[in-house]
Amino acid sequence: MTVKSAWNSGFTLTSALHGKISVRKKRLKLTIQLFRCAVTLFVIFTAPAVAEEDPQMNYTETRRIDIQEEHFGVTISDPFRWLENDPRRDVEVAQWIEMQNSLSAPYLEDLPGRAVLKRRLTAMYDHETLTPPIERKGRYFFTRSGGLNNQPQLLMRQGADGANQMLIDPNTWSQDGTMALAEWAASADGAFVAFAMQDSGSDWRTIRVMDTSTKEILDDSVEWARFTTIAWHPNGSGFYYSRFPEPASDADFSASVEGHAVYFHRIGTPQSEDQIVHAPTTDRPLLHTADVTSDGRYLIIYTSALTGGVAVTVTDLTSGDQRARTIVESYGDRWVLLGNVGTKLFFATQKDAPRGRVVTIDLSQRQHEFYELIPERPDAVLREGGSAILGDRVLLTYTIDVQSKVELYQLNGTFDGAVPLPGPGSTGIVRGRPGEKEAFFAFTSYDAPLTVLRLDVDANHTTVWAEPKIKLDLNTIVVEPHFYISKDGTRVPLFVVYRSGIEGPAPTMLNAYGGFGISMVPHFSPAAMAWVEQGGVYAVANIRGGGEYGQAWHHNGRRGNKENSFDDFIAAGEYLIDQGITPSDGLAIHGESNGGLLIGAVVNRRPDLFAVALPGVGVLDMLRFDKFTSGSTWVEEFGSPSNEDDFHTLLSYSPLHTILEGVRYPAILVTTADTDNRVVPAHSFKYAATLQAADIGDRPHLLRVETRAGHGAGKPTDMVIEEFADMWAFAAHWTGLKIADVD
């Protein structure tokens, strides 16, 4: 996922309580009105002076329609609902987007330092990055990002250190670079690669197949794959994938997530003959993904209700009985297969272990029971995505205060040593298999670009297989781990990144996510480096709602606990200013998807605290998010607008519905894309229209809409550079960061 109506008197969208309402609702209304007055007074007396204001923006008034709906005794106005229409089908919406871009584009283009930032961003992105390779019968498959190429390519080598052979170059697929290589998988013998094509950032996929010897693309074509993996049958006859039913004509952009199923496609046959493998009937949206064990014996299917956990079924592909056996029924906990040794399967799970543990199950036994192999640790969180069975060892990645520690264990659970790492940072993308001593994994940090390490499992020794060359002296970058105290006393991690020699408060870009159990682990960002190079501070807050401290950290920032995420983020901003890291009028904030929701919510709570807000592809209408595309699957994270208690919780922080009138807001640049069918752009459209219609001060509140782009994955490099140049120039202008050219 990521993932991504208040009361009257001071809120932009009028939502009046009326009729005979309960005492509780009257008290709630009074509380909101008092809160508004308190915030207004606080902002008036504490807002920092602005040395220079731009000329007032001349926004074109957005047409309003008369829509009012009553929900649980509250009347909700939605005057910009017409902006929910698909701009490819609705001329008026398309013209409105053009009007918004015609306002924002010249403003952003003329900002001081934008040209310099674009040049430096281009230099930062101009480096080769390889991913850890997958070995198949002596052939090594991996992706290569060639710096300024718009899309990563798929390469192959004969031997780990052989010459590169180009297999798939998506940069040749379209003139504007918006066609991307998405999921891919090599068959067990390396003879074929099945690969998914992504168009304009859409979640939809078309899967094709290549013969790796001849480089020929076969006639096979699989449509309507979405939220899919690709897993080959061990005999190479075909592959498993996930898809939805074909949507009605012209409804692909708005298609819902009902009917997801796992299919098997046999090479050389039309898709109409594909067999359904897993499609349970249910009264809730479910997503299913397939995996096949490295020895080819077992088909594993994970079923998610987006609760943070999965159910698991297993099919023995070597047996005459191809019926799937359910070994995990509940969706409540995470389960990830680390590998198998014969009939014994090794899983990482949070079942009865919120920080994670390793368990095994022997499918040859009549009673299918799990047995604990490596128990939960009180000081660390198990990262299942960075763990696997390699050789005759279990490799486990733990995070301690959001930084990785990698360890080896014998198959009986006995500790066998820590794997050496280049320094503090994060690891992941583990490639290898049981019985093979060679493995690969990735390492990165805020000051270390993604490096591929080769691991000799038997010797517990690592060497560098691929390391980028960056056009920046990384020895000048300082990374500091901090901790601060949130509103309720919770201790929250915060990473602060800056250039050596910077003294005193400096304009700061604060980023966070805080949702769906997703951890913001240290990783290299060329965009962050471009900000830091100019003398700014880049900070990342590991707020609740993520998975940094396991299942409990996630649950304490979801549904009715969502307020904790906002409190944590606001406390991070206050800490940066109190510690003299950030000037009181120099804090910019940035987040995307669920992070975009975060930015919109905290600005409404503390508009005085922030100089600039950059909400990207955000979930901003919390009363209608479940009505668009995959939004119905987020109910487990946010709650349901159709449930009364959830409705009032969602209404209390929905960015669209809690904008404060009569208060000066920070400069805001809302970013989205017209083909985002994950978090539909209507969220950003309605939010921007509401900001522009509100009495919230003279600073600009602009909308930037990318065309032929989606939620983020598959976005061409040149689009990424242009977008960051706009955002960073906007933030620099309003935080006072001085941009200077760099040799």
N, C-alpha and C positions, 0 to 999 in steps of 0.2 A: 503494500500500500502503500504503497504508504498509503496513504495515505493518506481528507483533509477534510424584532418582535418584542423588544423590551417594552416597559411601560411608558406612558406618555410623560409629559412634564420634563423636558430636557433631553429626550431621545429622538433621534432623527426620524425613525419610522414610528408613527403613533400607534400605540397598542394599549388602548384604554381598558381598564377594568370597568365593568358595567353590570347592571342587574343586581340581583341578590347574590352576593359573594360571601364566602366564609370569613370568619374573623381572621383566620390565618392569612388569607389573601389580602385583607385590608392592611394587616400589619406588614406584610411583605411589600405592598405598594408604598406605605409610609417609609419603610426602611430604604427603599430605592430612592425616594425623593430626598430623604435626608443625606443619603450617600452622595447624590448628585450635588447638593448644596455644598457638602464638605469638600468634595473634589474641586468644585469650581473655586471656592475660596482659597484652597491650598494652591491651586495653579496660579491664581491672580497674585498671590503674595510671594510665591517662590520661583516663578518662571524666570529663567536667566534672560538677561538683556541680549537682544540680537543686534550686532553691530550694523548689519546691512540686510535689508529685505529686497527680494526681487520685485519687479512690478507685479501687481496683482494679476493672477491668471484669469483669462477670459474664457470660462468654460461654456460650451454650448449646452443649453438646458436640455436634459434628457426627458423625453416624453413620459408622462405619468399615466397610468391607467388606474381605474377605481376597483381595486380588489381588497376586500376585507373579509377575513375568516375568523370564526370564533373557535378557540381551542381551550377547553377546560376553563371557561369563564374569562378568557383573555381574548380581546379582539386584535388580530394581527393584520396590519396593512402591508401590502406587497406591491407598491406602485411600479416597480421595474421588472415585474415577472416576465414581461414580453422579451426581456434580454436572455431568457432561458432557451429561446428558440435557436435552432442550429443555424449558424451564419452561412453555411453552404446552401441552405434551403430558403432562408429568410433574408430578403434584400435589405430590409430596414435594419436588421441587426448587423449585417455586413457593412452598411453605410455608417452605422454608429461606431463600429470598430475603426473604420478608416478615419472618421472624424477624431477619435481619441488618439490614434497614432499620429495624425497630422498636427495635433497639439503637443504631444510629448516628444516626438522625434526631433523637431528643430530645437526645442529647449535643451534636450540632452546633448545633441550634437554640438551646441555652442558653449557647453559648460567648460570652464577653465580646466585645463589639464586632461581633457578626455583623449585627445590625440596621443599624448604621452602615455597614458594608461593603456590605450589600445596597443601601442608599440611594445610596451613592456609585458603586457599579457601575452602577446604573440610570441615574444622571446621566451617567456616562462613555459608556454605550452609546446615549444619547439624542441622536443626531446623524444627519443625512442623509448617505448615501454613495452616489455614482453610480459606475458602472464605465465604462471607455472605450467609446464607441458604435461600432457596426458600421453602415456606410452601404450602403443598397441602393436605387438609383434615387431619391435624394433623401430617403429615409426613414431615420431614425437610430434604431437599436434599442439599448437598454441596460437594465441592471438598477438598481433603486433600493432601498436599505435605508433605511426611514423611521425609523431610530432604534429605537424600542421595538416596532415591528411584529415579529412572530415570524419572518416570512419575507420575503426580498427579492421585489420585484415586477418584472415586465417592462413597460417603457414604450417608447413610440415618439414621435418628433417628425418633423414635416415641416420639414426643414432642421435644421442643427446647433443653432440657437438658437431653434427654434420652441417652441410650447407642448407640455407633456407630455400624452400620451394614454395612459391605462391600457389595456394589453392583457390582462395576466394578473396576477391577485392571488391567490396561493395562501393568503393569510390567510383567505379565504372558504371554503376547501376542507374544513376540519375545525374542530371546536370547540376542541381543545387545541393547535392550531397545529403539529401534527406532520406535516402534509402539506406538502411543499416542492417548489419549482421546481428542477429539476436542470439537465441539459444542454438547450440550445435552439439553434436555427439558423433564420435567415431565408432564404427562397428568393432567387435572384439578382435578381428583380424586386421583392422586398419584398412580394409579394402574400400570402404565407403564412409562418407560423412553425410549425415543428415543435418541440414542447417535451416534455420528460420529466418525469413526476411521480414523486416519491419519497415513500414512506409509512414513517413512524416510523424514519427513518434507515437503512432497508435499502438494500443495493446494487442491489436489483431496481428496474427502471423500467418504467413504462407510458408510451408515447409517443402524444401526441395532436396534432392540427393545427388551427390557427386561420386563418381568413380575416381579414387585418389591416384590410380596408376595412369589413367588416360586423361584425367582432368575433365572428363565429359560430364555434363549435367544430364541426368536421366529424365525421362518423360514424367516421372512421378511428381505429382503436385497435390499437396494437402492444404485445404483452405479452412478458415474459421478456427484455427488454433488460437488459444488465448490463455494466459496464466498456465503455461505448459512447460514441461520438461521433455526431453527426448531420450529414450532408453532403448537400446538395441536388444533384440532377442539374441541369445548367445550364438545361434547358428547363422546369424547375418541375414536371415530371410526377410526381416522387416523390423519395425520399431514401434514402441508405445508412445503415445502423445495424448494431450488433453485438448478438448475443443468444446464449443457450444453449438447448438443447432444453428443452421444458417438463418440469419435475421431476415426479416421482411425487406423488400426492396426499399432502398434509401434509408434504412433504419440501423445501419451498422454502427454509426456514431453513438446513438442513444440506446443501443441494445443492453438489456439487463443481464444479470448473471445467473439466471435460472437454466437448468439443464446441463450443467458442466459434467463431462464424463471422460473416462479414459478409453481410447480406441487403440487397436493394433492395425498398422498399415503394412501390407505385404508388398515388397518391392516388385514392380512390374505390373501392378493391378491398379484399376481406377479407385479413387477414394470412395466411390459408392459401395464398394465391396468391403470396406474396412469394418472390422468386427468390434462391437462394444465389449469392453472388458470389465468396466466398473462404472455403474450408474445407479447408485442406491436411490430409492424414492425417499423424499424427505419433505418436511413442511418449512424448511429454512434453506437459504442459499448455502451451498457447499462447494468447495474447490478441491479438486483431486489431482495429484501429481504422482508419476510413476518413476521407479528406480529399479535397476537390476543389479544384483550383487556382482562383484568383480569376477567371481568364478562362474557366473552365468546361471547359477542354480535357482535363485529365488527372485521373483518379481515382488517388489514392495510397493504398496500404494498408500500414500498419506492422504487423509481426508481432513480438511480444515474448515471450521466454521468461523475463522478469524477471531477466535477467543484467545489466541496465543498458544493453543495446543492443537494436537491432531489425533485422529484415530488411525490405526495401522492394520492393514491386511497383508497377508503373505500367500503367495502361490508358488508351489514347487514345480518349476518348469521341466524338471527331469522325470516327473511322475506322470503316470497315466491319468491320475485324478487331478484335473486342472482347477478344481474348485478352490476359491480363495478362502483362507481362514483368518478370521478377525482375532488378532492377538491384543489389540488395545481398542476398547469400545468408546471411551470417553474422549471428548474434544478438549478437556480441561488442561492438559499438560503437554509440554513439548516432548517429542520423541524423535530422535534422529539415529538412523542406523550408521554405526561406525565401520561395520564390516562383518564378515563371518569367517569362521574356520569350520568347514564342514557344515554340520547341522546346527552349530552353535552360533547364534546371532548376538552381537554386542551393540547395545543401545546407550546413547546418552539421553537422560531424561530429567525432568524436573518433578516427576511424580514423587510425592512425599519427600522432596528435596528441592526447595525453592532456588537454591544456588547450583543445583545440578549434581548428578552422580552417574556412574556407569553400572548397568545391569546386563545380565545375559539371559537368554532363553534357549533351550535345546529342543528343536523341533522334532527330534527323534523320540522324545519322551512322550508317553501317553498324556501326562498332565503337563500342559503348557503353562509353566509358571516362571516368573522372573526371579532371579537371584542377584543380590547385590555383589558386585565385584570390587568397585572402588567407591567408597562412601563420599557423601557430601562433605565439603570443607567449609569451616566457619569463616575462613579468611579470604576466600576466593570464589569466583563464579566460573563454572565450566562453560566454555564456548564450543558448542557442538560443531559449529561450522569450521572450526580450526582443529578438529580432532578426527582420528581415523585409525584403523588397523593397518599397520605398515610392517612388512616383514613378519617377524614373530614378536612384535611389540604393539602396545597400545600407545599411540601418541595423543596426548591431551593438551589442549590450550586452556589455560586459566587466565582470568584477568583479576588483578589485585589493584584496587583503586584505578580501574580503567586502563591499566597497562598489562601487556601480555607476558605470561610466563609459560614456557612450553616444557613438558615433561614426558619421559618415556616410562612405561610400566611393562612388566612381563605379562603374558596372557593369563597368569594366575592372580594378577592384581598387585604384585610386588613392585615397589618403586625401583626404577632402574636408572635414574639420573635426569638432570635438567639439560635441555638442549641449548647450546650456546646461541645467543642472539647478538646482532651488531650493537644493540643499545636499547634504551627504553622505547617502546612503541607498540605496534600491533602486528599480529600474524594472522594468516588465513589462506584460503585457496589451496588446501593440502591435496597433492596428487601423489598417488602411490597405491600399492595393493598388498594384501596379505601374501606372504611368501617371497616378496621381492625386497631386497635390502635398499634399493635406490628409491628415493622419494624427493619431492620438491614442495616448497611452500613459499608464500610471499611475506615480506616484511616491509613495513612502512611506518612513518611517524610524521609529525608536523614539520620536522626538518630533514626528513629522509624520504626521497621518492621511492616508489614501489620497486623493490629489489627481489629477485627470485633467488632463493637459496636451495642448493642441492644438499640433501641429507643422506649420509651413509648411516643407515639405521643400526647396523651391527656395531659400528665404531662410535656412534653418536658424535659425528663430526660433520660440520657444515662448511660449504664453500660457495662462493658467489657464482651463479650461473648466468645472470643477466642483471646489469645495473645501469640505470640511465645516467646521462651526462647533462647536468642542469646549467643553464646560463645564469648562475647566481652563486656567490660564495656562501655555501651553506654553513660555513664556520662562523659567519656573522649572525646567524639566527639563534635566538635564545628561546628555550621552551621551559616554562615554569609551571609545575603543578601547584595549584592552590586549593584551599577548602574554605567555604564560607558557611554561615549559619542562616537557614531559611526562617520564614516567619514562625513556624511551629517548632523550631529548635533542631530541625534535621540538618545534618552535616552533608553538604553537597560539593562534589568535585568541580573544579574550574581550571582549564588550561589557558595560560596566557602566553602569547607568542609575540616577540618583537625583535627589532634589529639591535645588536649591541651598539652601545654609545647613546642610545635614546635615554634621556633623563627627564624626569618630571612628567606630568600628565600629558598624554598624547591622544588624539582622536582614535576611537576604538570601534571596531566592528565586532559585535557580540552575536554569536550564532548558537542555536539549540534546535532540538527536535521534540523530544519528550512524548513519545507515543508508540503504541503497538509493540512495546517491548524491544524496540530497536535501539541499539547502543551507538552512541557517537564516540567511536574509538579513535585514537590518534591516527591520522592519515595525511599524506602529502596533498596539498592543494595549490596548484599554480596561481589561482586567483588570490588565495590568502597571501601568498608570497609577494604578489604585486602590490597589495595593500601595505604589507609590512615593510617592503623595500622603500616605500615613500615616507617611512617614519611613523606609520600608524601601528596600533596594537590590534592583534586579532585574538579573540577569546572565544572559547567553546565551553558552555555550561552543560554539565551532565545531569539534567534535571529529571525529576520523577516522571514516570510514564514510559521511560526507556527501560532497557534491561541491564544497565550497568552494574546493578547489585542483585540481579536475579529477578525471580518472579514477583517477590514482594515489592520491589522498586517499581515494577511495571504496574501492578495493581493499585499502588498508592498514587498513581497519576492517571487513572482511567475512570470512566463513568462518573459516579458521584464524587470521586476524589480528584477530578480534573483540576480543580482549583489549586491543588498542590503544585502542579506544573507551572501555573502562572505565578504563584507566590515564589517558587524557586527562581524563576527567571528574573522577576523584579528584584529579588534579593541579590542576584548576581550583578545586576546593573548598579545597585546601591553600593555593593562591596567594591566594585571597580572604581567608583567615584570616591568613596570614603578612604580607600587605600592610596589615593593619589595616582592611580594608574591612568584614570580617565578624567578629563575636565568635566565640570558640571554641565556644560553645554556642548559636549563633544561625543555623545554616545549614539552610535548607529546600531540598529538591530536588523538581523536577517534570518529568515527561516523559510523553508519550502514544504509544501504539502501539509502534513500535520504541523510542521514548523510554521507554515504560513498562517494557519489557525492561531498558533501561539502568538505570533507577532500582532495579528489583528486584535486579539483579546487583551494583551497587556497594554497596548497603546490606549485602549478605552479605559483601562484602569489607572494608568499613570502617564497621561500625555505629557506631563511636565518633565518626566525623567529622560525622555528620548529626544534627540535632535532630528533623527532620521529613522524611518521604518521602511523595510523592504520585504513585504509579504509576497512570496512567490507561489504560484499554482496552489493557493491555499483553499482549505475547507472553511468557508466564511459564512455560509447560511446554514446554521445548525438546526433549523426547523424543517429543511427540505433536502438535506444531503442524501437521505435514504431513497430519494425518488429518482436519482440519476445513476445510470450505468452500474458500477460496482458499489455504489454508496450503501446499498442495503446490507453489504457484508461488514460494514463498519459499526453496525448497531451494537455489537458485543464490546466494542471499544468505547463508544460515546454514550450509549443508551439510545432508546427509541423515542422520537418525537411523538409517537402515538400512545406512549405511556405517560400518565399524568405526572408522576414524580420526575421521570426523566425529562419531560417537556419543560418543567419549571427550571430544572438544572441547566438544560441546554439554553433556554431563553436567557438565563442569568449571565451567560458569557458569550453568546453568539456574536461575533464581531459585527455582522450586518445590523444587528438589532440593539446594540448597546453603545452607539456613538453618542457622545455628549455634545449637546448644543451649547454655544456660548463660551467655549473653552478653546484656547489656542492649542492646536495639534502640531506635532512635528511634521516636517516635510515627509511625504509618503509617495513612494513609487511602487505601484502594484504591477506585478509581472505575471503573465499567463501565456498560453498558446492556443491557437484556434482548433487544433486537432487533439487536444488532451481529452481522451475518453476515460481517464482514471479519475481525476478531479476536474469535472467539466468546467470550462472557462466562465460559465454563467455565474459561478460564485464570485469571481473577480469582477465581472462586468457589473453586477448589481451592487457590490461593495463600493467600487469606484464611483458609480453614479450617485450613490448615497453620500459618500464623502464630499463630492463636488457640489451637492445641493445643500450641504449643511453649513451652519455658521460656526466654523472651527478655525478661524484665523486665516492669515494671508499667505502662509507658506504653501507651496504647490502640492497638489494631491493628484498625481498623474497615473495613467494606465498605459502600460506598454504591452502590446499583443504581438507575439511572434506568429508568423504564418508558416504553415507546413511543418509544425513542430508539435510535440506532445508533452507528456508529463516530465520528461527529462531524458530518459533512456533513448539513445539513438540520435540525440540532437547533434548536428554537425559542429565540428570544432569552430568553424568561423562564426556560427551563430552564438556559440558559448562565449567567445571572445567579445563579440559585439555587445552581448547582454551584460557581461561583467564590466565592460568599459563604461556603459551607461550607468549601471548601478553604483560602481565605485566613484565615478565622477560626481554623480548626484550626492552620494554620501560625503565625499570629500568637501564639496561646496558648502554643505550645511553643517558640517562638524568642524570646519576650519582647517582640514588637512591640506597643507600646501604641496602641490604636485610639481616635481622638478624632473627634468629629463635626466636619464641615467646612461652613462657610456657603457 
